[in-house]
Amino acid sequence: MIKGTAEMPKLSARLRFIVGAMALALIVAVAAPVTAQQRNPDSSVNPTASSVREDQLLNELDRISGRCTIPDQKACTIEQPAGRDWRHFHEVTLRWIGAISILGMLALLVIFYLVRGMVRLESGRSGRVLVRFSVFERLVHWMTAACFILLAISGLNITFGRPLLLPLIGPDAFTAWSQWAKYAHNYLSFPFTLGVFTIFLMWIAWNIPNRVDVEWMKRGGGIVGHDHPPADRFNAGQKMIYWIVVLGGTAVAVSGYILMFPFYGTNIAGMQVAQVVHGVAALLFVAVMLAHIYIGTIGMEGAFEGMWDGTVDVNWAKEHHRVWLEKEIVEGHVAAPPPKGKMQPAE
């Protein structure tokens, strides 16, 4: 009995120690979040505040920027994740657009030539020629055409050079070629732009659509079959080429100069838009010009002569541009029939 009475104080002391330890642990557990909240109020769980921070984070996904001391702060942009879409467009989508438009046009022209062949002069040559284009007109045309061909070749190298040309000629030759192609592409853009602007002013009066063009379109332009619908100096098809040259040339010129002189009134996103416009417009431009070259050379007999030496046969003008020929006859620009075996140009 005495022994049991002696152990009671010890047991009571142990119970008090255990209860005190548990109370202290409970106090520490409750006080720790309060202390952390006082040190960092933003660490509390607040659904509204969390969503605000998430929106701020999403708004920053278009760029990853650092700090720099140079004046051009755009150089501080380390990475622009939105550029991945542009890279995919440049390396995948644009190549498909170019392949479909250019190869598709070439395939159509080959099929058309095999089926239709060259559009011949049904009435033969008359022996009389009529001035169709002046020396100045031909000079502007060939300057613009030459620049366009070189710009097209050097530009296609940007899109298709690496997958197609690099494996054939090797990295050293491809690097040298690409560097010179870049120089040619940049500097030839200036005479090309001048040529497009001059063409716009030089032939605008002859390329306003009218009722004659509607009739020409209804009759298929005489390309299919042996019909010869009337046309003025430029028919509806040539007018479409004219406006494609003017509008397409303006699009590639403006977007190209934005790329040549970056960040003048634009940002990285604007540069990407300019590259998309430049690439798509240029590839479609090339495809349309292939059709223009075909019609002007092997597609139609007598057409190339008009832009080569400036004259066309009177029978050619009668079959393809009858309205224009009638005006030239009234104005006295058609020469009288020459003696047999001689050609006489219009006065």
Order of alpha helices (4+ residues) and beta strands (2+ residues): alpha-alpha-beta-beta-alpha-alpha-alpha-beta-alpha-alpha-alpha-alpha-alpha-alpha-beta-alpha-alpha
